[in-house]
């Protein structure tokens, strides 16, 4: 497989993952995804932002989230985010530390 075809297939897979998380399963809570898999929609939007920035495209966190979610983050939260339990919050602290904080340094 040539590089251009590989890139197109990877991009198509990313678009399908995004569509699944945004359209098919908005009920899957970010905190549960983070606690189970070590990443969530916010991570994907951050990776999108980082990829843009690496290519010289200025993009902030809010803009990347709006592009990824298809709406402002505040609107997403109001529509789909539920209140996290204390157990979810405690697990998230560990997951965030292991998957985000430790990798940023």
HELIX and SHEET records of a PDB file:
HELIX    1   1 UNK A    3  UNK A   19  1                                  17    
HELIX    2   2 UNK A   20  UNK A   24  3                                   5    
HELIX    3   3 UNK A   30  UNK A   37  1                                   8    
HELIX    4   4 UNK A   41  UNK A   54  1                                  14    
HELIX    5   5 UNK A   61  UNK A   69  1                                   9    
HELIX    6   6 UNK A   73  UNK A   80  1                                   8    
HELIX    7   7 UNK A   86  UNK A   96  1                                  11    
HELIX    8   8 UNK A   97  UNK A  101  3                                   5    
HELIX    9   9 UNK A  102  UNK A  104  1                                   3    
END                                                                             
